[in-house]
Amino acid sequence: MVEVVLRAVRVDVGSSTPLLLLEELGGDRVLPIFIGAPEATAIAYALQQIETPRPMSHDLLGNVITALGARLFAVEITHLHENTFYANLRLLREGKEILVSARPSDAVALALRVGAPLLVSDELMNDEGQVLEVSDEDDDSPESEDTLLAELRDFLDNVRPEDFDQ
């Protein structure tokens, strides 16, 4: 498994669809994964550490996991089948590991909330990882994070249901 970090959430210009860019630690490959607008919102909230009056779905799931005496110790994005990515939540409860199938977008949103590491299978990263040249100034500055969040907000404010009828 390759450990990755969420490098960015972007909106693909051609399809107007949000996508995650998961960058391998200590490497130069990025795994792009298209996601839905609600999941992009949930991830943006997690990145901004926005507290909502009531738990969002990913907060609820984290609370349920904790209430059941378990903890999320990793998220694994395992494979791609027919243009659909698959992931697992790796839970630990009473010394036993429990794997739960999940969509990568939901798994990433949950991992961001509880501080669990993100992993990508070696085979998937080898097959689908892309080398992207990103300058040091590009994504680490507060200004670029603000720009990214503004792009995401603009997309979410203007997206229509018919935009997903492809």
mmCIF file of the C-alpha atoms, coordinates in Angstrom:
data_MODEL
# 
_entry.id   MODEL 
# 
loop_
_atom_site.group_PDB 
_atom_site.id 
_atom_site.type_symbol 
_atom_site.label_atom_id 
_atom_site.label_alt_id 
_atom_site.label_comp_id 
_atom_site.label_asym_id 
_atom_site.label_entity_id 
_atom_site.label_seq_id 
_atom_site.pdbx_PDB_ins_code 
_atom_site.Cartn_x 
_atom_site.Cartn_y 
_atom_site.Cartn_z 
_atom_site.occupancy 
_atom_site.B_iso_or_equiv 
_atom_site.pdbx_formal_charge 
_atom_site.auth_seq_id 
_atom_site.auth_comp_id 
_atom_site.auth_asym_id 
_atom_site.auth_atom_id 
_atom_site.pdbx_PDB_model_num 
ATOM 1   C CA . MET A 1 1   ? 0.000   0.000  0.000   1.00 0.00 ? 1   MET A CA 1 
ATOM 2   C CA . VAL A 1 2   ? 1.072   3.553  -0.771  1.00 0.00 ? 2   VAL A CA 1 
ATOM 3   C CA . GLU A 1 3   ? 0.237   6.237  1.780   1.00 0.00 ? 3   GLU A CA 1 
ATOM 4   C CA . VAL A 1 4   ? -1.306  9.319  0.201   1.00 0.00 ? 4   VAL A CA 1 
ATOM 5   C CA . VAL A 1 5   ? -2.505  12.740 1.292   1.00 0.00 ? 5   VAL A CA 1 
ATOM 6   C CA . LEU A 1 6   ? -5.356  14.747 -0.084  1.00 0.00 ? 6   LEU A CA 1 
ATOM 7   C CA . ARG A 1 7   ? -3.490  17.213 -2.271  1.00 0.00 ? 7   ARG A CA 1 
ATOM 8   C CA . ALA A 1 8   ? -6.570  19.042 -3.550  1.00 0.00 ? 8   ALA A CA 1 
ATOM 9   C CA . VAL A 1 9   ? -10.221 18.953 -4.403  1.00 0.00 ? 9   VAL A CA 1 
ATOM 10  C CA . ARG A 1 10  ? -10.670 20.469 -7.855  1.00 0.00 ? 10  ARG A CA 1 
ATOM 11  C CA . VAL A 1 11  ? -13.428 20.880 -10.371 1.00 0.00 ? 11  VAL A CA 1 
ATOM 12  C CA . ASP A 1 12  ? -12.712 19.294 -13.750 1.00 0.00 ? 12  ASP A CA 1 
ATOM 13  C CA . VAL A 1 13  ? -13.310 22.018 -16.325 1.00 0.00 ? 13  VAL A CA 1 
ATOM 14  C CA . GLY A 1 14  ? -14.478 19.686 -19.085 1.00 0.00 ? 14  GLY A CA 1 
ATOM 15  C CA . SER A 1 15  ? -17.089 17.788 -17.084 1.00 0.00 ? 15  SER A CA 1 
ATOM 16  C CA . SER A 1 16  ? -17.776 20.303 -14.264 1.00 0.00 ? 16  SER A CA 1 
ATOM 17  C CA . THR A 1 17  ? -17.304 17.412 -11.856 1.00 0.00 ? 17  THR A CA 1 
ATOM 18  C CA . PRO A 1 18  ? -15.337 17.608 -8.613  1.00 0.00 ? 18  PRO A CA 1 
ATOM 19  C CA . LEU A 1 19  ? -12.317 15.366 -8.265  1.00 0.00 ? 19  LEU A CA 1 
ATOM 20  C CA . LEU A 1 20  ? -9.915  14.396 -5.516  1.00 0.00 ? 20  LEU A CA 1 
ATOM 21  C CA . LEU A 1 21  ? -6.185  14.476 -6.096  1.00 0.00 ? 21  LEU A CA 1 
ATOM 22  C CA . LEU A 1 22  ? -4.496  11.984 -3.777  1.00 0.00 ? 22  LEU A CA 1 
ATOM 23  C CA . GLU A 1 23  ? -0.727  12.434 -3.768  1.00 0.00 ? 23  GLU A CA 1 
ATOM 24  C CA . GLU A 1 24  ? 1.658   9.727  -2.648  1.00 0.00 ? 24  GLU A CA 1 
ATOM 25  C CA . LEU A 1 25  ? 3.884   10.636 0.276   1.00 0.00 ? 25  LEU A CA 1 
ATOM 26  C CA . GLY A 1 26  ? 7.505   10.852 -0.765  1.00 0.00 ? 26  GLY A CA 1 
ATOM 27  C CA . GLY A 1 27  ? 6.654   10.466 -4.436  1.00 0.00 ? 27  GLY A CA 1 
ATOM 28  C CA . ASP A 1 28  ? 5.429   12.363 -7.431  1.00 0.00 ? 28  ASP A CA 1 
ATOM 29  C CA . ARG A 1 29  ? 2.307   10.437 -8.440  1.00 0.00 ? 29  ARG A CA 1 
ATOM 30  C CA . VAL A 1 30  ? -1.251  11.620 -7.940  1.00 0.00 ? 30  VAL A CA 1 
ATOM 31  C CA . LEU A 1 31  ? -4.386  9.496  -8.133  1.00 0.00 ? 31  LEU A CA 1 
ATOM 32  C CA . PRO A 1 32  ? -7.338  11.505 -9.490  1.00 0.00 ? 32  PRO A CA 1 
ATOM 33  C CA . ILE A 1 33  ? -10.813 10.305 -8.461  1.00 0.00 ? 33  ILE A CA 1 
ATOM 34  C CA . PHE A 1 34  ? -14.027 11.930 -9.677  1.00 0.00 ? 34  PHE A CA 1 
ATOM 35  C CA . ILE A 1 35  ? -16.582 12.403 -6.896  1.00 0.00 ? 35  ILE A CA 1 
ATOM 36  C CA . GLY A 1 36  ? -20.060 13.795 -6.424  1.00 0.00 ? 36  GLY A CA 1 
ATOM 37  C CA . ALA A 1 37  ? -20.906 17.325 -5.367  1.00 0.00 ? 37  ALA A CA 1 
ATOM 38  C CA . PRO A 1 38  ? -22.298 16.333 -1.918  1.00 0.00 ? 38  PRO A CA 1 
ATOM 39  C CA . GLU A 1 39  ? -19.113 14.420 -1.126  1.00 0.00 ? 39  GLU A CA 1 
ATOM 40  C CA . ALA A 1 40  ? -17.003 17.361 -2.322  1.00 0.00 ? 40  ALA A CA 1 
ATOM 41  C CA . THR A 1 41  ? -18.949 19.576 0.073   1.00 0.00 ? 41  THR A CA 1 
ATOM 42  C CA . ALA A 1 42  ? -18.399 17.149 2.949   1.00 0.00 ? 42  ALA A CA 1 
ATOM 43  C CA . ILE A 1 43  ? -14.671 17.038 2.221   1.00 0.00 ? 43  ILE A CA 1 
ATOM 44  C CA . ALA A 1 44  ? -14.465 20.833 1.948   1.00 0.00 ? 44  ALA A CA 1 
ATOM 45  C CA . TYR A 1 45  ? -16.206 21.131 5.342   1.00 0.00 ? 45  TYR A CA 1 
ATOM 46  C CA . ALA A 1 46  ? -13.694 18.694 6.834   1.00 0.00 ? 46  ALA A CA 1 
ATOM 47  C CA . LEU A 1 47  ? -10.750 20.585 5.330   1.00 0.00 ? 47  LEU A CA 1 
ATOM 48  C CA . GLN A 1 48  ? -12.065 23.868 6.698   1.00 0.00 ? 48  GLN A CA 1 
ATOM 49  C CA . GLN A 1 49  ? -12.968 22.233 10.027  1.00 0.00 ? 49  GLN A CA 1 
ATOM 50  C CA . ILE A 1 50  ? -16.476 23.664 9.777   1.00 0.00 ? 50  ILE A CA 1 
ATOM 51  C CA . GLU A 1 51  ? -18.696 22.675 12.680  1.00 0.00 ? 51  GLU A CA 1 
ATOM 52  C CA . THR A 1 52  ? -22.344 22.132 11.764  1.00 0.00 ? 52  THR A CA 1 
ATOM 53  C CA . PRO A 1 53  ? -25.206 22.434 14.249  1.00 0.00 ? 53  PRO A CA 1 
ATOM 54  C CA . ARG A 1 54  ? -26.058 18.755 13.766  1.00 0.00 ? 54  ARG A CA 1 
ATOM 55  C CA . PRO A 1 55  ? -23.764 15.928 12.651  1.00 0.00 ? 55  PRO A CA 1 
ATOM 56  C CA . MET A 1 56  ? -23.362 15.472 8.915   1.00 0.00 ? 56  MET A CA 1 
ATOM 57  C CA . SER A 1 57  ? -23.436 11.898 7.601   1.00 0.00 ? 57  SER A CA 1 
ATOM 58  C CA . HIS A 1 58  ? -19.661 11.437 7.890   1.00 0.00 ? 58  HIS A CA 1 
ATOM 59  C CA . ASP A 1 59  ? -19.637 12.865 11.404  1.00 0.00 ? 59  ASP A CA 1 
ATOM 60  C CA . LEU A 1 60  ? -22.484 10.508 12.294  1.00 0.00 ? 60  LEU A CA 1 
ATOM 61  C CA . LEU A 1 61  ? -20.583 7.516  10.940  1.00 0.00 ? 61  LEU A CA 1 
ATOM 62  C CA . GLY A 1 62  ? -17.502 8.482  12.944  1.00 0.00 ? 62  GLY A CA 1 
ATOM 63  C CA . ASN A 1 63  ? -19.659 8.821  16.065  1.00 0.00 ? 63  ASN A CA 1 
ATOM 64  C CA . VAL A 1 64  ? -21.267 5.403  15.465  1.00 0.00 ? 64  VAL A CA 1 
ATOM 65  C CA . ILE A 1 65  ? -17.881 3.745  14.998  1.00 0.00 ? 65  ILE A CA 1 
ATOM 66  C CA . THR A 1 66  ? -16.673 5.252  18.282  1.00 0.00 ? 66  THR A CA 1 
ATOM 67  C CA . ALA A 1 67  ? -19.911 4.396  20.120  1.00 0.00 ? 67  ALA A CA 1 
ATOM 68  C CA . LEU A 1 68  ? -19.505 0.758  19.055  1.00 0.00 ? 68  LEU A CA 1 
ATOM 69  C CA . GLY A 1 69  ? -16.039 0.657  20.622  1.00 0.00 ? 69  GLY A CA 1 
ATOM 70  C CA . ALA A 1 70  ? -14.151 0.664  17.345  1.00 0.00 ? 70  ALA A CA 1 
ATOM 71  C CA . ARG A 1 71  ? -11.826 3.089  15.615  1.00 0.00 ? 71  ARG A CA 1 
ATOM 72  C CA . LEU A 1 72  ? -11.002 3.775  12.004  1.00 0.00 ? 72  LEU A CA 1 
ATOM 73  C CA . PHE A 1 73  ? -7.288  3.144  11.679  1.00 0.00 ? 73  PHE A CA 1 
ATOM 74  C CA . ALA A 1 74  ? -6.956  3.431  7.886   1.00 0.00 ? 74  ALA A CA 1 
ATOM 75  C CA . VAL A 1 75  ? -8.773  3.942  4.625   1.00 0.00 ? 75  VAL A CA 1 
ATOM 76  C CA . GLU A 1 76  ? -7.663  1.860  1.654   1.00 0.00 ? 76  GLU A CA 1 
ATOM 77  C CA . ILE A 1 77  ? -8.532  2.656  -1.932  1.00 0.00 ? 77  ILE A CA 1 
ATOM 78  C CA . THR A 1 78  ? -8.188  -0.784 -3.373  1.00 0.00 ? 78  THR A CA 1 
ATOM 79  C CA . HIS A 1 79  ? -9.062  -1.005 -7.052  1.00 0.00 ? 79  HIS A CA 1 
ATOM 80  C CA . LEU A 1 80  ? -10.845 0.341  -10.101 1.00 0.00 ? 80  LEU A CA 1 
ATOM 81  C CA . HIS A 1 81  ? -13.495 -1.731 -11.872 1.00 0.00 ? 81  HIS A CA 1 
ATOM 82  C CA . GLU A 1 82  ? -15.514 -0.465 -14.838 1.00 0.00 ? 82  GLU A CA 1 
ATOM 83  C CA . ASN A 1 83  ? -14.605 3.165  -14.073 1.00 0.00 ? 83  ASN A CA 1 
ATOM 84  C CA . THR A 1 84  ? -15.648 2.840  -10.424 1.00 0.00 ? 84  THR A CA 1 
ATOM 85  C CA . PHE A 1 85  ? -13.132 3.105  -7.587  1.00 0.00 ? 85  PHE A CA 1 
ATOM 86  C CA . TYR A 1 86  ? -13.532 0.889  -4.519  1.00 0.00 ? 86  TYR A CA 1 
ATOM 87  C CA . ALA A 1 87  ? -12.340 1.471  -0.988  1.00 0.00 ? 87  ALA A CA 1 
ATOM 88  C CA . ASN A 1 88  ? -12.375 -0.162 2.438   1.00 0.00 ? 88  ASN A CA 1 
ATOM 89  C CA . LEU A 1 89  ? -12.627 1.267  5.901   1.00 0.00 ? 89  LEU A CA 1 
ATOM 90  C CA . ARG A 1 90  ? -10.218 -0.601 8.173   1.00 0.00 ? 90  ARG A CA 1 
ATOM 91  C CA . LEU A 1 91  ? -11.704 -0.655 11.641  1.00 0.00 ? 91  LEU A CA 1 
ATOM 92  C CA . LEU A 1 92  ? -10.249 -2.084 14.816  1.00 0.00 ? 92  LEU A CA 1 
ATOM 93  C CA . ARG A 1 93  ? -12.554 -3.333 17.566  1.00 0.00 ? 93  ARG A CA 1 
ATOM 94  C CA . GLU A 1 94  ? -11.522 -5.458 20.528  1.00 0.00 ? 94  GLU A CA 1 
ATOM 95  C CA . GLY A 1 95  ? -8.272  -6.401 18.789  1.00 0.00 ? 95  GLY A CA 1 
ATOM 96  C CA . LYS A 1 96  ? -10.023 -7.597 15.622  1.00 0.00 ? 96  LYS A CA 1 
ATOM 97  C CA . GLU A 1 97  ? -9.869  -5.927 12.243  1.00 0.00 ? 97  GLU A CA 1 
ATOM 98  C CA . ILE A 1 98  ? -13.126 -5.261 10.429  1.00 0.00 ? 98  ILE A CA 1 
ATOM 99  C CA . LEU A 1 99  ? -13.195 -4.298 6.745   1.00 0.00 ? 99  LEU A CA 1 
ATOM 100 C CA . VAL A 1 100 ? -16.154 -2.274 5.510   1.00 0.00 ? 100 VAL A CA 1 
ATOM 101 C CA . SER A 1 101 ? -16.625 -1.520 1.814   1.00 0.00 ? 101 SER A CA 1 
ATOM 102 C CA . ALA A 1 102 ? -17.042 2.184  1.033   1.00 0.00 ? 102 ALA A CA 1 
ATOM 103 C CA . ARG A 1 103 ? -16.969 4.719  -1.757  1.00 0.00 ? 103 ARG A CA 1 
ATOM 104 C CA . PRO A 1 104 ? -13.579 6.454  -1.807  1.00 0.00 ? 104 PRO A CA 1 
ATOM 105 C CA . SER A 1 105 ? -15.181 9.884  -1.440  1.00 0.00 ? 105 SER A CA 1 
ATOM 106 C CA . ASP A 1 106 ? -17.047 8.850  1.717   1.00 0.00 ? 106 ASP A CA 1 
ATOM 107 C CA . ALA A 1 107 ? -13.982 7.084  3.070   1.00 0.00 ? 107 ALA A CA 1 
ATOM 108 C CA . VAL A 1 108 ? -11.799 10.166 2.517   1.00 0.00 ? 108 VAL A CA 1 
ATOM 109 C CA . ALA A 1 109 ? -14.376 12.461 4.140   1.00 0.00 ? 109 ALA A CA 1 
ATOM 110 C CA . LEU A 1 110 ? -14.507 10.178 7.175   1.00 0.00 ? 110 LEU A CA 1 
ATOM 111 C CA . ALA A 1 111 ? -10.714 9.798  7.374   1.00 0.00 ? 111 ALA A CA 1 
ATOM 112 C CA . LEU A 1 112 ? -10.268 13.575 7.342   1.00 0.00 ? 112 LEU A CA 1 
ATOM 113 C CA . ARG A 1 113 ? -12.662 13.891 10.269  1.00 0.00 ? 113 ARG A CA 1 
ATOM 114 C CA . VAL A 1 114 ? -10.993 11.253 12.446  1.00 0.00 ? 114 VAL A CA 1 
ATOM 115 C CA . GLY A 1 115 ? -7.379  11.678 11.341  1.00 0.00 ? 115 GLY A CA 1 
ATOM 116 C CA . ALA A 1 116 ? -6.972  8.234  9.775   1.00 0.00 ? 116 ALA A CA 1 
ATOM 117 C CA . PRO A 1 117 ? -4.311  7.675  7.103   1.00 0.00 ? 117 PRO A CA 1 
ATOM 118 C CA . LEU A 1 118 ? -5.240  7.241  3.439   1.00 0.00 ? 118 LEU A CA 1 
ATOM 119 C CA . LEU A 1 119 ? -3.736  4.303  1.550   1.00 0.00 ? 119 LEU A CA 1 
ATOM 120 C CA . VAL A 1 120 ? -3.868  3.294  -2.118  1.00 0.00 ? 120 VAL A CA 1 
ATOM 121 C CA . SER A 1 121 ? -3.015  -0.178 -3.360  1.00 0.00 ? 121 SER A CA 1 
ATOM 122 C CA . ASP A 1 122 ? 0.343   -0.411 -5.132  1.00 0.00 ? 122 ASP A CA 1 
ATOM 123 C CA . GLU A 1 123 ? -1.289  -1.901 -8.223  1.00 0.00 ? 123 GLU A CA 1 
ATOM 124 C CA . LEU A 1 124 ? -3.880  0.869  -8.441  1.00 0.00 ? 124 LEU A CA 1 
ATOM 125 C CA . MET A 1 125 ? -1.283  3.609  -8.026  1.00 0.00 ? 125 MET A CA 1 
ATOM 126 C CA . ASN A 1 126 ? 0.957   1.942  -10.621 1.00 0.00 ? 126 ASN A CA 1 
ATOM 127 C CA . ASP A 1 127 ? -1.932  1.642  -13.105 1.00 0.00 ? 127 ASP A CA 1 
ATOM 128 C CA . GLU A 1 128 ? -3.795  4.906  -12.513 1.00 0.00 ? 128 GLU A CA 1 
ATOM 129 C CA . GLY A 1 129 ? -1.363  7.259  -10.783 1.00 0.00 ? 129 GLY A CA 1 
ATOM 130 C CA . GLN A 1 130 ? -0.282  10.261 -12.793 1.00 0.00 ? 130 GLN A CA 1 
ATOM 131 C CA . VAL A 1 131 ? 2.800   12.406 -12.417 1.00 0.00 ? 131 VAL A CA 1 
ATOM 132 C CA . LEU A 1 132 ? 1.738   16.011 -11.926 1.00 0.00 ? 132 LEU A CA 1 
ATOM 133 C CA . GLU A 1 133 ? 4.133   18.899 -11.712 1.00 0.00 ? 133 GLU A CA 1 
ATOM 134 C CA . VAL A 1 134 ? 2.939   21.206 -8.936  1.00 0.00 ? 134 VAL A CA 1 
ATOM 135 C CA . SER A 1 135 ? 5.051   24.104 -7.766  1.00 0.00 ? 135 SER A CA 1 
ATOM 136 C CA . ASP A 1 136 ? 5.691   24.529 -4.044  1.00 0.00 ? 136 ASP A CA 1 
ATOM 137 C CA . GLU A 1 137 ? 3.785   27.806 -4.140  1.00 0.00 ? 137 GLU A CA 1 
ATOM 138 C CA . ASP A 1 138 ? 0.782   26.228 -5.823  1.00 0.00 ? 138 ASP A CA 1 
ATOM 139 C CA . ASP A 1 139 ? -1.094  24.406 -3.072  1.00 0.00 ? 139 ASP A CA 1 
ATOM 140 C CA . ASP A 1 140 ? 0.566   25.065 0.264   1.00 0.00 ? 140 ASP A CA 1 
ATOM 141 C CA . SER A 1 141 ? -0.217  28.757 0.605   1.00 0.00 ? 141 SER A CA 1 
ATOM 142 C CA . PRO A 1 142 ? -3.365  30.042 2.305   1.00 0.00 ? 142 PRO A CA 1 
ATOM 143 C CA . GLU A 1 143 ? -4.155  32.006 -0.862  1.00 0.00 ? 143 GLU A CA 1 
ATOM 144 C CA . SER A 1 144 ? -4.206  28.875 -3.040  1.00 0.00 ? 144 SER A CA 1 
ATOM 145 C CA . GLU A 1 145 ? -6.357  27.045 -0.461  1.00 0.00 ? 145 GLU A CA 1 
ATOM 146 C CA . ASP A 1 146 ? -8.766  29.986 -0.504  1.00 0.00 ? 146 ASP A CA 1 
ATOM 147 C CA . THR A 1 147 ? -8.790  29.877 -4.306  1.00 0.00 ? 147 THR A CA 1 
ATOM 148 C CA . LEU A 1 148 ? -9.478  26.140 -4.270  1.00 0.00 ? 148 LEU A CA 1 
ATOM 149 C CA . LEU A 1 149 ? -12.339 26.537 -1.810  1.00 0.00 ? 149 LEU A CA 1 
ATOM 150 C CA . ALA A 1 150 ? -13.760 29.439 -3.836  1.00 0.00 ? 150 ALA A CA 1 
ATOM 151 C CA . GLU A 1 151 ? -13.677 27.265 -6.986  1.00 0.00 ? 151 GLU A CA 1 
ATOM 152 C CA . LEU A 1 152 ? -15.463 24.465 -5.144  1.00 0.00 ? 152 LEU A CA 1 
ATOM 153 C CA . ARG A 1 153 ? -18.072 26.831 -3.694  1.00 0.00 ? 153 ARG A CA 1 
ATOM 154 C CA . ASP A 1 154 ? -18.674 28.350 -7.127  1.00 0.00 ? 154 ASP A CA 1 
ATOM 155 C CA . PHE A 1 155 ? -19.145 24.887 -8.602  1.00 0.00 ? 155 PHE A CA 1 
ATOM 156 C CA . LEU A 1 156 ? -21.529 23.829 -5.835  1.00 0.00 ? 156 LEU A CA 1 
ATOM 157 C CA . ASP A 1 157 ? -23.514 27.065 -6.117  1.00 0.00 ? 157 ASP A CA 1 
ATOM 158 C CA . ASN A 1 158 ? -23.986 26.626 -9.860  1.00 0.00 ? 158 ASN A CA 1 
ATOM 159 C CA . VAL A 1 159 ? -24.287 22.864 -10.351 1.00 0.00 ? 159 VAL A CA 1 
ATOM 160 C CA . ARG A 1 160 ? -27.656 21.589 -11.584 1.00 0.00 ? 160 ARG A CA 1 
ATOM 161 C CA . PRO A 1 161 ? -29.076 18.053 -11.457 1.00 0.00 ? 161 PRO A CA 1 
ATOM 162 C CA . GLU A 1 162 ? -29.049 17.851 -15.250 1.00 0.00 ? 162 GLU A CA 1 
ATOM 163 C CA . ASP A 1 163 ? -25.280 18.399 -15.218 1.00 0.00 ? 163 ASP A CA 1 
ATOM 164 C CA . PHE A 1 164 ? -24.969 14.804 -13.994 1.00 0.00 ? 164 PHE A CA 1 
ATOM 165 C CA . ASP A 1 165 ? -27.095 13.251 -16.753 1.00 0.00 ? 165 ASP A CA 1 
ATOM 166 C CA . GLN A 1 166 ? -24.150 12.037 -18.825 1.00 0.00 ? 166 GLN A CA 1 
# 
